Amino acid sequence: KGLYLDVSRALHDPGESFPFTHREQIPPQDISGEKVTFDDPVVFEGRFCMSGNDLTLEGMMTATAHSRCCNCLEPATVNLKVPFHEVFSRLDRYQDTSKDDDSDRQVFAGSQVDLEHLALTLAVLELPIRMLCRTDCQGYLTMTEAQRAGRDSVQNPFSVLQQLIKNDQDDQEV
């Protein structure tokens, strides 16, 4: 399972803010049919503070994501820098969570907080809709027709269907 952030100092000194650096891992993700990988580690830097049963974490998460350019299919990299402000509620060992109405509430038990889900959520939400190898990549638009044909026959599983449609149209013209 994931790596845990030790918040025992905040439990012993409620109201006091403590600096932290935490390293986390995000497994490869399938996002809209594209595989996205993240460099290890994803880094959280910030402060945490306990107030009542609530632990507040705030700071910056940095990560590097890799996928394919949506224009040319070459490797693309995006550096992410995401500010965060999150509140985790502490559960005591006698608390019944089966009838908890707030399923989106982030919780922790004991003195350690699992940040794996938070890392994944922050990173995926910060990814651009279209990853590019470079900001000015024209990719497919600048290829010659021969390059497109060669690329389509290798990359596009539907290129065979395109050829059948073209052949059918040619047959109808005769």
Buried (B, 14 or more C-beta within 10 A) or exposed (E): EBBBBBBEEBEEEEEEEBEBEBEBBBEEBEEEEEEBEBBEBBBBEBEBBBEEEEBBBBBEBBBBBBBBBBBBBEEBEBEBEBEBEBEBBBBEEEEEEEEEEEEEEBBBEBBEBBBBEBBBBBBBEBBEEEBBBEEEBEBBEEBEEEEEEEBBEEEEEEBEEEEEEEEEEEEEEE
